[in-house]
Amino acid sequence: MSTDHLPQPQLPPVAPEVLAEAVESLTARLRKKLDTAIEGCADGAGAGPDGSVTVRFGEDALVTLRPGPDGTVAAAEQAVCSCLLAPRCLHRTAVLAASPLAAPTAGPDPAPAPAPGPGPAPAPARAEDADAQTGPADRAGCAPASATASGPGGTGQGAPAGDPEVATALSGAQLRAAGGLWQAAAEALAAGVTAGGAVVQAELLRAGHTARLAGLPRAEAAALRVVRGLRAARERSGGHRLADLTVAFRELLHIAGLLASGATGPELTGTARRAYRPGGSLRVYGLCREPVLSATGYGGVVTHLMGPDGSAYSVSDVRPGGLVRARGAGSAPVALGGATLDHEGLSRGGLRIAGATVSSDGRLGAGRGVQATPLRGVPWTGEPAATLFARPAAEAVAAQLAGPDRDAPPDAEAGSRLLGCEVRVVGADGEDLLVRETREGAPLLRLRAAHPHPELPHTDNLRRLAARPGLVIRVLGRPDLNRAATLRPLAVGPAPGAEYTLRLPEEWLGRADLGYDRLQGSHFPPAPAACDPVAPGPAGTAADGPDPLADSPLWRVRRLLETGVAGGRRAVAEAARGAEPLAANGPLRRAGFTAAAESAAALAAEADHRPRDAFGRLTDPSADDYAWAWLAAATHLAAAGRSLVAASWKEALPST
């Protein structure tokens, strides 16, 4: 049978500890050749017997990978080479290093505590899941179901209260693991992308695996994000962004540095599996559903729900499968207490749950004692969803910033809590949609696709909306606190009482999920005969109006930090020797960013501080001081940027 049209086999995912052990077993001479040997391994993969994957090196060496039932190479004996130096050979290690990294494994979910009998649910309380971040993909500890592109694991509010998590002192093993991870991260930062090859990555993987064994899953997750970012940058992957890798480095150094100093708490140590507590009897109503697509190959859906008292909940269904899984999960059955609903029906319906179990971020568990009965859904115009649209968006964001979220990490989206607003379409600005709230004197807002993947309908739906200036709609989404006056919309619906608004099918219950439903021409009203252009307002368009973040000189600090990530310590030192750093400090100081100027100057000085002895040898080869200087500048930049974005929302509040 001809095999000309058979698909090229893909290298299976490899457990991080297997790769780290293979690199560590190489001699110094072979390590120098590793990066060159990795090139072309993926293209030379062939299908072997029994589902194995083979890669040939010349006539005498054949590497065979035999993944387990889950498709992952999780043990050293699953990767063999036929050469005489195996298993400590360059061929085997190169193939392992060319393979994608597998997500960390975790034990089974702990059994939830027995739920109390039917009765009122406990009073809602805000509980933050430190691992549920809404930045880059896969920011939720090491639990696969937590891997999200924009933190959809839960809305982060209204979770039933439980026993507070008590922080205990770190053990000696945890302190040693955190210290080792800090050293590996500092060396990787000093090397940068240009020198951050397989050996540097393996040191991070080894340190991250040690941290996981010591009970620090969030530290390992941060290390894996850096390694994946380094790989994407060196491979010049289309999805690589230097800014994302910079954020990943800052988070890794922040976590490792605090842990190594003895700081503790669930927000630093993380949890390998999500803990659920009894929630009693609940009634929840669907708001919208959101696709989940992670960088580690997981995909699925999260359906956002709300209780009658305004408490926010969610039901998640995330598994391996990537984009295909994310697209299909929107209509997959809901695995919760025998409910005969799919996620599409739940997003427009409701559930009465007996014996509910709820995590700290409001995610509903599917324990054996949970029983769920479908309820009729409520439109956005009815309670409890109507409370989301009851006040201006700027006021809702200001309330979030004034609450517990004010102390959240700079990249954590305080806006992970959903908010709603009624807006009038202004037009397009690139792939973004510009809108203005319908209240008098409201500023322009920017709607940016929550998931910009071209195979998901977010961007296309925003483009269709932008083609109809003057259209009045309701939007449900979360604010993006990394950008001025920006919302990430998840769903839209018609505005009550407006003539020129959406006309959605009755079965959609007055909303369209932008990640699953596709807006068609029949969903829009005919254009009015005399349609006056929407006035841009005193600030012009959002692209032309004042943007405190874009207009500030903080980009100079950001460029210096990204230079260090791309080129390592040497690149920052070379930049410090010229006149540019001195020229950059002037605009920062004149704009009032004195601390930013001082931190940037300290970073440049530390990068160039390499004292040597009489024989030209470095007297202090450690990268610790450089890493601390870089982390100080990066942390200040993130906090300053978030403050500016918060100020843009506060300025949008109506004057009193």
C-alpha positions as CSV (number, residue, x, y, z in Angstrom):
1,M,0.0,0.0,0.0
2,S,1.4,3.4,-0.9
3,T,2.2,5.7,2.0
4,D,2.8,8.8,0.0
5,H,-0.4,10.5,1.3
6,L,-0.1,9.4,5.0
7,P,0.3,12.3,7.4
8,Q,3.7,13.0,8.9
9,P,3.9,11.5,12.4
10,Q,4.3,14.0,15.2
11,L,6.8,13.6,18.0
12,P,4.8,12.7,21.2
13,P,4.8,15.0,24.3
14,V,7.7,14.3,26.7
15,A,7.5,14.7,30.5
16,P,9.8,17.5,31.6
17,E,11.7,15.4,34.1
18,V,12.5,12.8,31.4
19,L,14.1,15.5,29.2
20,A,15.9,17.1,32.2
21,E,17.4,13.7,33.2
22,A,18.5,13.0,29.6
23,V,20.3,16.4,29.2
24,E,21.9,16.0,32.6
25,S,23.4,12.6,31.6
26,L,25.3,14.1,28.6
27,T,28.9,15.0,28.8
28,A,30.0,18.6,28.5
29,R,31.2,17.9,24.9
30,L,27.9,16.5,23.8
31,R,25.9,19.3,25.5
32,K,27.7,21.8,23.2
33,K,26.3,19.9,20.2
34,L,22.8,19.5,21.5
35,D,21.2,22.6,20.0
36,T,22.5,21.7,16.5
37,A,21.4,18.1,16.8
38,I,17.9,19.1,17.7
39,E,17.4,20.8,14.3
40,G,15.4,18.6,11.9
41,C,14.5,15.9,14.4
42,A,10.7,16.7,14.1
43,D,10.9,16.6,10.3
44,G,12.6,13.2,10.4
45,A,10.0,11.5,12.5
46,G,8.6,8.3,11.1
47,A,5.9,5.9,12.2
48,G,7.1,2.7,13.9
49,P,5.4,-0.5,15.0
50,D,2.9,-0.5,17.9
51,G,2.2,3.2,17.7
52,S,5.9,4.2,18.3
53,V,7.7,7.1,16.6
54,T,11.2,6.7,15.2
55,V,13.9,9.2,14.2
56,R,17.0,7.9,12.3
57,F,20.4,9.4,12.6
58,G,22.6,8.0,9.8
59,E,22.9,4.2,9.4
60,D,23.8,3.2,13.0
61,A,21.4,5.2,15.2
62,L,17.7,4.8,15.4
63,V,15.7,6.6,18.2
64,T,12.4,5.0,19.1
65,L,9.8,6.7,21.3
66,R,7.0,4.5,22.8
67,P,4.4,6.8,24.4
68,G,2.1,5.4,27.1
69,P,-1.7,5.1,26.9
70,D,-2.1,8.8,27.4
71,G,0.2,9.5,24.4
72,T,3.1,10.9,26.6
73,V,6.6,9.7,27.0
74,A,6.5,9.7,30.8
75,A,9.5,7.4,31.7
76,A,13.1,7.1,30.6
77,E,12.7,3.5,29.3
78,Q,10.1,4.7,26.8
79,A,12.8,6.5,24.8
80,V,15.6,4.2,23.4
81,C,18.4,4.5,20.9
82,S,20.3,1.8,19.1
83,C,23.7,3.4,19.3
84,L,26.5,2.2,21.6
85,L,26.4,5.3,23.8
86,A,22.7,4.9,24.7
87,P,21.0,6.0,26.8
88,R,23.6,8.7,27.4
89,C,23.7,9.6,23.8
90,L,23.2,12.8,21.8
91,H,20.6,11.2,19.5
92,R,18.1,10.2,22.2
93,T,18.5,13.5,24.0
94,A,18.1,15.5,20.8
95,V,14.8,13.8,19.9
96,L,13.5,14.3,23.5
97,A,14.4,17.9,23.4
98,A,12.7,18.4,20.0
99,S,9.4,16.9,21.3
100,P,6.7,19.1,22.9
101,L,6.6,19.3,26.6
102,A,3.8,17.4,28.3
103,A,1.7,19.0,31.0
104,P,2.6,18.0,34.5
105,T,0.7,15.0,35.8
106,A,-1.3,15.2,39.0
107,G,-3.1,12.7,41.2
108,P,-6.8,12.2,41.1
109,D,-9.1,14.9,42.4
110,P,-9.6,14.7,46.1
111,A,-13.1,13.6,47.1
112,P,-15.1,16.5,48.2
113,A,-16.4,16.7,51.7
114,P,-19.9,15.4,52.2
115,A,-22.5,18.0,51.3
116,P,-25.0,19.1,53.8
117,G,-28.7,18.4,53.3
118,P,-30.9,20.8,51.3
119,G,-31.0,24.2,52.7
120,P,-29.9,27.8,52.0
121,A,-26.4,28.2,50.4
122,P,-23.7,29.7,52.6
123,A,-23.3,33.5,52.3
124,P,-21.1,34.4,49.3
125,A,-17.6,35.5,49.9
126,R,-14.8,36.6,47.7
127,A,-12.0,34.0,47.4
128,E,-9.1,34.5,45.0
129,D,-7.6,31.5,43.2
130,A,-4.0,32.7,43.0
131,D,-3.3,30.3,40.1
132,A,-6.2,31.5,37.9
133,Q,-4.6,34.2,35.9
134,T,-5.9,35.8,32.7
135,G,-2.9,36.6,30.8
136,P,-1.0,34.2,28.7
137,A,-2.4,30.8,28.2
138,D,-2.0,28.0,30.8
139,R,-1.7,30.1,33.9
140,A,-3.5,28.0,36.4
141,G,-1.1,25.9,38.5
142,C,-0.5,22.5,37.1
143,A,-4.1,21.2,36.9
144,P,-4.9,20.6,33.2
145,A,-8.5,21.7,33.6
146,S,-7.2,25.0,34.8
147,A,-5.3,25.8,31.7
148,T,-7.1,28.8,30.2
149,A,-6.4,31.4,27.6
150,S,-8.0,34.2,29.4
151,G,-8.7,32.9,32.9
152,P,-12.1,31.5,32.2
153,G,-11.8,29.0,35.0
154,G,-14.2,31.0,37.2
155,T,-15.4,34.5,37.5
156,G,-13.5,34.9,40.8
157,Q,-16.4,36.3,42.8
158,G,-19.2,35.0,45.0
159,A,-17.7,31.6,45.8
160,P,-19.3,30.2,48.9
161,A,-17.1,30.7,52.0
162,G,-15.2,27.9,53.5
163,D,-12.5,27.4,56.0
164,P,-9.7,29.9,55.4
165,E,-6.5,28.3,54.0
166,V,-3.8,28.6,56.7
167,A,-0.3,29.3,55.5
168,T,2.3,27.1,57.0
169,A,6.1,27.6,57.1
170,L,8.0,26.1,54.2
171,S,9.9,22.9,54.8
172,G,13.6,22.6,54.2
173,A,13.0,20.7,51.0
174,Q,10.7,23.5,49.7
175,L,13.3,26.2,50.6
176,R,16.0,24.3,48.8
177,A,13.8,23.7,45.8
178,A,12.8,27.3,45.6
179,G,16.4,28.4,45.9
180,G,17.5,26.1,43.1
181,L,14.7,27.3,40.9
182,W,15.7,30.9,41.5
183,Q,19.3,30.1,40.5
184,A,18.1,28.4,37.3
185,A,15.8,31.2,36.4
186,A,18.4,33.8,37.1
187,E,20.9,32.0,34.8
188,A,18.2,31.6,32.1
189,L,17.5,35.3,32.3
190,A,21.2,36.2,32.0
191,A,21.5,34.0,29.0
192,G,18.4,35.3,27.2
193,V,16.8,33.8,24.2
194,T,20.0,33.8,22.1
195,A,21.9,31.6,24.6
196,G,18.9,29.9,26.2
197,G,19.2,26.6,24.4
198,A,18.3,23.1,25.4
199,V,20.8,22.9,28.2
200,V,19.6,26.1,29.9
201,Q,16.0,24.9,29.4
202,A,16.8,21.5,30.9
203,E,18.1,23.2,34.1
204,L,14.8,25.1,34.4
205,L,12.9,21.9,33.9
206,R,14.9,20.0,36.5
207,A,14.5,22.8,39.0
208,G,10.8,23.0,38.2
209,H,10.3,19.2,38.7
210,T,12.2,19.4,42.0
211,A,9.8,22.2,43.1
212,R,6.8,20.1,42.2
213,L,8.1,17.1,44.2
214,A,8.6,19.5,47.1
215,G,4.9,20.6,46.9
216,L,5.3,23.8,44.9
217,P,3.2,23.3,41.8
218,R,2.8,26.9,40.9
219,A,6.6,27.4,40.8
220,E,6.8,24.5,38.3
221,A,4.0,25.9,36.2
222,A,5.9,29.2,36.0
223,A,9.1,27.4,34.9
224,L,7.3,25.5,32.2
225,R,5.8,28.7,30.8
226,V,9.3,30.2,30.5
227,V,10.7,27.1,28.8
228,R,7.8,27.0,26.3
229,G,8.4,30.7,25.7
230,L,12.1,30.2,25.1
231,R,11.4,27.3,22.7
232,A,8.9,29.4,20.7
233,A,11.3,32.3,20.5
234,R,14.2,30.2,19.3
235,E,12.0,28.4,16.8
236,R,10.6,31.8,15.7
237,S,7.1,30.5,16.2
238,G,4.3,32.6,14.8
239,G,2.6,32.7,18.1
240,H,5.6,33.9,20.0
241,R,5.5,37.4,21.6
242,L,8.5,38.8,23.4
243,A,6.2,40.6,25.8
244,D,4.6,37.3,26.9
245,L,8.0,35.8,27.6
246,T,9.0,38.9,29.6
247,V,5.9,38.5,31.7
248,A,6.6,34.8,32.2
249,F,10.2,35.5,33.4
250,R,8.9,38.2,35.8
251,E,6.3,35.8,37.3
252,L,8.9,33.0,37.7
253,L,11.4,35.2,39.4
254,H,8.7,36.7,41.6
255,I,7.4,33.4,42.8
256,A,10.9,31.7,43.2
257,G,12.4,34.7,44.9
258,L,9.6,35.0,47.5
259,L,9.6,31.3,48.2
260,A,13.3,31.2,48.5
261,S,13.1,34.0,51.1
262,G,10.7,31.9,53.2
263,A,7.4,33.6,52.2
264,T,4.5,31.2,52.0
265,G,0.8,31.1,51.2
266,P,-1.4,29.3,48.7
267,E,-0.9,32.2,46.2
268,L,2.7,31.3,46.0
269,T,2.8,27.5,46.5
270,G,-0.3,26.8,44.4
271,T,-2.4,23.6,44.4
272,A,-2.0,20.6,42.2
273,R,-5.7,20.0,42.2
274,R,-8.6,22.3,42.8
275,A,-10.3,21.9,46.2
276,Y,-14.0,21.8,46.5
277,R,-16.1,22.6,49.6
278,P,-19.8,21.8,50.3
279,G,-22.1,24.5,48.8
280,G,-25.5,23.2,49.9
281,S,-28.5,23.8,47.6
282,L,-28.0,26.3,44.8
283,R,-30.0,27.8,42.0
284,V,-27.9,29.2,39.1
285,Y,-28.7,30.8,35.8
286,G,-26.6,30.8,32.6
287,L,-25.0,34.0,31.4
288,C,-22.7,33.0,28.5
289,R,-20.2,30.3,27.5
290,E,-16.5,30.9,26.6
291,P,-14.1,28.7,24.6
292,V,-10.9,27.7,26.3
293,L,-7.7,27.1,24.3
294,S,-4.4,26.6,26.1
295,A,-0.8,26.6,24.9
296,T,-0.3,23.0,26.2
297,G,-2.9,21.4,23.9
298,Y,-6.0,21.6,26.2
299,G,-9.3,22.8,24.9
300,G,-12.9,23.1,26.1
301,V,-15.5,25.4,27.4
302,V,-16.5,27.3,30.5
303,T,-20.1,28.3,31.1
304,H,-20.5,31.3,33.3
305,L,-23.4,31.3,35.8
306,M,-25.0,33.5,38.4
307,G,-27.0,32.9,41.5
308,P,-30.1,34.8,42.6
309,D,-28.0,36.8,45.1
310,G,-25.4,37.8,42.4
311,S,-22.9,35.2,43.3
312,A,-20.9,34.0,40.3
313,Y,-20.2,30.4,39.4
314,S,-18.9,28.4,36.5
315,V,-18.9,24.9,35.0
316,S,-15.8,23.9,33.2
317,D,-15.1,21.1,30.7
318,V,-11.4,21.3,29.6
319,R,-9.5,18.3,28.3
320,P,-6.7,17.5,25.9
321,G,-7.7,18.2,22.3
322,G,-6.7,21.8,21.5
323,L,-8.8,23.8,19.0
324,V,-11.0,20.8,17.9
325,R,-12.0,20.2,21.5
326,A,-12.6,23.9,22.2
327,R,-14.9,24.2,19.2
328,G,-16.9,21.0,19.9
329,A,-17.2,21.5,23.7
330,G,-19.6,24.3,23.3
331,S,-22.4,21.8,22.6
332,A,-21.0,19.0,24.8
333,P,-23.2,17.5,27.6
334,V,-22.7,19.1,31.0
335,A,-21.2,16.6,33.4
336,L,-22.9,17.8,36.6
337,G,-25.3,15.8,38.7
338,G,-27.0,14.0,35.8
339,A,-28.2,17.2,34.3
340,T,-29.7,16.6,30.8
341,L,-28.3,19.8,29.4
342,D,-25.4,20.7,27.1
343,H,-23.3,23.8,27.6
344,E,-25.2,25.7,25.0
345,G,-28.5,24.9,26.8
346,L,-26.9,25.7,30.2
347,S,-25.7,29.1,29.0
348,R,-29.3,30.0,28.2
349,G,-30.9,28.0,31.0
350,G,-30.4,27.2,34.6
351,L,-29.9,24.5,37.2
352,R,-31.2,23.6,40.6
353,I,-28.4,21.8,42.4
354,A,-28.6,19.7,45.5
355,G,-25.5,18.8,47.4
356,A,-23.4,21.3,45.4
357,T,-19.6,21.4,45.8
358,V,-17.9,24.7,44.9
359,S,-14.2,25.7,44.6
360,S,-12.8,28.9,45.9
361,D,-13.2,30.6,42.6
362,G,-16.8,29.6,42.1
363,R,-16.3,26.5,39.9
364,L,-19.0,23.9,40.5
365,G,-17.8,20.3,41.2
366,A,-19.3,17.1,39.8
367,G,-19.1,14.9,42.9
368,R,-21.0,11.7,43.3
369,G,-23.5,13.3,45.7
370,V,-24.4,16.2,43.4
371,Q,-27.9,16.2,41.8
372,A,-28.9,18.8,39.3
373,T,-32.3,19.6,37.7
374,P,-32.7,21.9,34.7
375,L,-34.4,25.3,35.1
376,R,-35.9,27.7,32.7
377,G,-33.4,30.4,31.8
378,V,-33.8,34.1,32.4
379,P,-32.9,36.9,29.9
380,W,-30.4,39.6,30.6
381,T,-33.2,42.0,31.3
382,G,-34.4,39.9,34.2
383,E,-32.8,39.2,37.6
384,P,-30.1,38.3,38.5
385,A,-28.4,39.1,35.2
386,A,-29.8,42.7,35.1
387,T,-27.6,43.7,38.0
388,L,-24.6,43.4,35.7
389,F,-25.9,46.2,33.5
390,A,-27.2,48.4,36.4
391,R,-24.3,50.8,36.5
392,P,-21.7,52.3,34.2
393,A,-18.8,50.0,33.2
394,A,-16.2,52.5,34.6
395,E,-17.9,52.5,37.9
396,A,-18.0,48.7,38.1
397,V,-14.2,48.6,37.3
398,A,-13.5,51.2,39.9
399,A,-15.4,49.2,42.5
400,Q,-13.3,46.1,41.6
401,L,-10.1,48.1,41.8
402,A,-11.1,49.5,45.2
403,G,-11.9,46.0,46.5
404,P,-9.7,42.9,47.1
405,D,-8.4,43.1,43.6
406,R,-6.3,46.1,44.3
407,D,-3.7,43.9,45.9
408,A,-3.7,41.3,43.1
409,P,-0.5,40.8,41.0
410,P,-0.1,43.3,38.2
411,D,-1.1,40.8,35.5
412,A,-4.0,39.3,37.3
413,E,-7.2,40.6,35.7
414,A,-9.3,42.1,38.4
415,G,-11.7,42.2,35.5
416,S,-12.0,38.5,35.5
417,R,-15.4,39.3,37.1
418,L,-17.9,39.8,34.4
419,L,-19.5,43.2,33.8
420,G,-22.1,44.4,31.4
421,C,-22.8,47.7,29.6
422,E,-25.1,49.1,27.0
423,V,-23.1,50.6,24.1
424,R,-23.5,52.2,20.7
425,V,-21.2,51.0,17.9
426,V,-18.8,53.7,16.6
427,G,-16.7,51.7,14.2
428,A,-13.5,49.6,13.7
429,D,-10.0,50.3,14.8
430,G,-8.0,47.5,13.2
431,E,-9.4,44.2,14.6
432,D,-10.9,46.0,17.5
433,L,-14.4,47.4,17.9
434,L,-14.9,51.0,19.2
435,V,-18.1,51.6,21.1
436,R,-19.5,54.3,23.5
437,E,-21.8,53.7,26.4
438,T,-25.2,55.1,25.8
439,R,-25.2,57.3,28.9
440,E,-24.5,61.0,28.4
441,G,-20.9,62.0,28.3
442,A,-19.6,58.4,28.2
443,P,-16.1,57.8,26.9
444,L,-15.1,55.5,24.1
445,L,-14.4,51.9,24.9
446,R,-12.4,49.4,23.0
447,L,-13.7,45.9,22.5
448,R,-10.9,43.4,21.8
449,A,-11.5,39.8,20.9
450,A,-11.3,37.6,24.0
451,H,-9.8,34.8,21.9
452,P,-8.3,36.0,18.6
453,H,-7.7,32.6,17.1
454,P,-8.8,32.8,13.5
455,E,-10.8,29.5,13.8
456,L,-12.9,31.0,16.6
457,P,-15.7,33.5,15.6
458,H,-14.7,36.3,18.1
459,T,-12.9,38.5,15.6
460,D,-15.4,37.9,12.7
461,N,-18.3,38.8,15.0
462,L,-16.7,42.0,16.1
463,R,-16.0,42.8,12.4
464,R,-19.6,42.4,11.6
465,L,-20.7,44.6,14.5
466,A,-18.2,47.3,13.5
467,A,-19.8,47.5,10.0
468,R,-22.9,48.9,11.5
469,P,-22.2,52.3,13.2
470,G,-25.0,53.4,15.5
471,L,-26.1,49.9,16.4
472,V,-27.1,49.8,20.1
473,I,-26.2,46.5,21.9
474,R,-25.6,45.1,25.3
475,V,-22.1,43.6,25.9
476,L,-21.0,41.1,28.6
477,G,-17.3,40.8,29.1
478,R,-14.3,41.5,31.4
479,P,-12.1,44.5,31.5
480,D,-8.5,44.1,30.3
481,L,-6.4,45.9,32.9
482,N,-3.3,45.8,30.7
483,R,-4.9,48.3,28.3
484,A,-6.7,51.6,28.7
485,A,-10.5,51.4,28.7
486,T,-10.6,48.0,27.0
487,L,-13.2,45.2,27.4
488,R,-12.9,41.5,26.3
489,P,-16.4,40.8,25.2
490,L,-17.8,37.3,25.7
491,A,-21.4,37.8,24.6
492,V,-23.7,40.5,23.1
493,G,-27.4,41.0,23.0
494,P,-30.1,43.5,21.9
495,A,-30.6,46.6,24.0
496,P,-34.1,46.8,25.4
497,G,-36.2,49.6,24.0
498,A,-33.7,50.4,21.2
499,E,-35.0,50.4,17.6
500,Y,-31.6,49.9,15.9
501,T,-30.4,46.8,17.7
502,L,-29.8,43.1,17.2
503,R,-32.6,40.8,16.2
504,L,-31.5,37.4,17.6
505,P,-33.5,34.2,17.3
506,E,-35.9,33.5,20.1
507,E,-34.2,30.3,21.2
508,W,-30.9,32.3,21.8
509,L,-32.7,34.0,24.7
510,G,-31.5,37.5,23.8
511,R,-27.7,36.9,23.6
512,A,-25.1,35.6,21.3
513,D,-21.9,33.9,22.6
514,L,-19.2,35.5,20.5
515,G,-16.9,32.5,20.8
516,Y,-19.5,30.0,19.4
517,D,-22.4,31.8,17.8
518,R,-21.8,33.5,14.4
519,L,-23.8,36.7,13.7
520,Q,-25.5,36.6,10.3
521,G,-27.1,39.3,8.2
522,S,-30.6,38.3,9.5
523,H,-29.5,39.1,13.0
524,F,-29.1,42.8,12.2
525,P,-31.9,45.3,11.5
526,P,-32.1,47.1,8.2
527,A,-30.0,50.2,8.1
528,P,-32.0,53.4,8.8
529,A,-32.8,55.5,5.8
530,A,-31.0,58.6,7.2
531,C,-28.3,57.3,9.5
532,D,-26.2,60.1,11.0
533,P,-22.6,59.2,11.6
534,V,-21.8,58.5,15.3
535,A,-20.0,61.5,16.8
536,P,-16.6,60.5,18.0
537,G,-16.9,62.8,20.9
538,P,-14.3,65.2,22.3
539,A,-11.6,62.6,22.4
540,G,-11.9,61.6,18.8
541,T,-11.5,57.9,18.3
542,A,-10.1,55.6,20.8
543,A,-7.0,55.3,18.6
544,D,-6.6,59.1,18.6
545,G,-7.8,59.9,22.1
546,P,-5.5,60.1,25.2
547,D,-4.1,56.7,26.3
548,P,-2.2,57.2,29.5
549,L,-0.3,54.0,29.1
550,A,0.6,54.5,25.4
551,D,1.4,58.1,25.9
552,S,3.7,57.6,28.9
553,P,7.5,57.1,28.5
554,L,7.3,53.8,30.3
555,W,7.9,52.1,26.9
556,R,11.6,52.9,27.4
557,V,11.8,50.7,30.5
558,R,9.8,48.0,28.7
559,R,12.2,48.0,25.8
560,L,15.2,47.6,28.2
561,L,13.6,44.7,29.9
562,E,12.7,43.0,26.6
563,T,16.2,43.6,25.4
564,G,17.5,41.6,28.4
565,V,15.0,38.8,27.7
566,A,16.0,38.6,24.0
567,G,19.7,39.1,24.2
568,G,20.5,38.4,27.8
569,R,22.7,40.3,30.3
570,R,25.2,41.1,27.6
571,A,22.7,43.0,25.5
572,V,21.6,45.1,28.4
573,A,25.2,45.9,29.3
574,E,26.0,46.9,25.7
575,A,23.0,49.2,25.7
576,A,24.1,50.7,29.0
577,R,27.5,51.7,27.6
578,G,26.1,54.2,25.1
579,A,24.3,57.5,25.6
580,E,20.8,56.1,25.1
581,P,20.2,55.1,28.7
582,L,21.0,58.6,29.9
583,A,18.8,60.1,27.3
584,A,16.0,57.7,28.3
585,N,16.0,58.7,31.9
586,G,15.2,62.3,31.2
587,P,11.7,61.8,29.7
588,L,10.9,59.4,32.6
589,R,11.9,61.9,35.2
590,R,10.2,64.8,33.5
591,A,7.0,62.7,33.4
592,G,7.2,62.0,37.1
593,F,8.4,58.3,36.7
594,T,11.4,58.8,38.9
595,A,11.3,55.3,40.4
596,A,11.1,53.8,36.9
597,A,14.1,55.9,35.8
598,E,16.1,54.8,38.9
599,S,15.2,51.1,38.5
600,A,16.2,51.2,34.8
601,A,19.5,52.9,35.6
602,A,20.2,50.3,38.3
603,L,19.5,47.5,35.9
604,A,21.8,48.9,33.3
605,A,24.5,49.4,35.8
606,E,24.2,45.9,37.3
607,A,24.3,44.3,33.8
608,D,27.6,46.0,33.1
609,H,29.1,45.3,36.5
610,R,31.3,42.3,35.9
611,P,34.4,42.6,38.1
612,R,37.4,40.5,37.2
613,D,40.6,39.5,38.9
614,A,44.2,40.0,37.7
615,F,43.8,37.0,35.4
616,G,40.6,38.2,33.8
617,R,38.4,35.7,35.7
618,L,35.0,36.9,37.0
619,T,35.1,37.4,40.7
620,D,31.4,37.0,41.1
621,P,29.9,34.8,38.2
622,S,26.5,34.6,39.9
623,A,23.5,36.2,38.1
624,D,21.6,36.8,41.4
625,D,22.2,40.6,41.6
626,Y,21.3,41.1,37.9
627,A,18.1,39.0,38.3
628,W,17.0,41.0,41.3
629,A,17.7,44.3,39.5
630,W,15.7,43.1,36.4
631,L,12.9,41.8,38.6
632,A,12.7,45.2,40.5
633,A,12.4,47.1,37.2
634,A,9.9,44.7,35.8
635,T,7.7,44.7,38.9
636,H,7.6,48.4,39.1
637,L,6.8,48.7,35.4
638,A,3.9,46.3,35.7
639,A,2.5,48.1,38.7
640,A,2.9,51.5,37.1
641,G,1.2,50.3,33.9
642,R,-1.7,48.9,35.8
643,S,-2.1,52.2,37.8
644,L,-2.2,54.1,34.6
645,V,-4.9,51.8,33.1
646,A,-6.9,52.1,36.4
647,A,-6.6,55.9,36.1
648,S,-8.1,55.7,32.6
649,W,-11.1,54.0,33.9
650,K,-11.4,56.4,36.8
651,E,-11.3,59.4,34.4
652,A,-14.2,57.8,32.6
653,L,-16.5,58.1,35.6
654,P,-19.0,60.9,35.4
655,S,-18.1,64.0,37.4
656,T,-20.2,64.6,40.6
